Amino acid sequence: MSAKQVKTRKTGPYKKTEYEEFIRFTALPRALREQDFGFMTDEAFIKHFKLSSATVFDWKSRENFWADVSRTTKRWGRDRTPNVLLSLYRTAVKQGKAAEAKLWLEIFEDFSTKSETFLNVHRESLKNIQNNVRALLEQEKAKKI
């Protein structure tokens, strides 16, 4: 076992503070990285924090790296949810787009694609019933002629 492997196992990731910043950096949308960090790319991060590409590669290969990034992204997103919901509401009301309305129902009314599938099945059943009734009416009409 190399010295680096021993150090990583016992104390967590190499350069723990930079690692945690890299998780936060990776979790941000690229457009916002410039605002928070002053740069957008992994290469710029490496240069700014005076790291090697191998270190960042090792971090990305860690077992929990992407799970940590995902948790950080979710935390970032949750803080902004009220603003997104307001925007969603404005778009749904102003433009009446089906996608926004569906998303609103999923968020606030527990609507799911499962319930949508249920409705589609019942719509199909109703269409079949209507078609059968029409066919019966046509047969009755034909008998009277």
Disulfide bonds with the S-S distance in Angstrom:
none
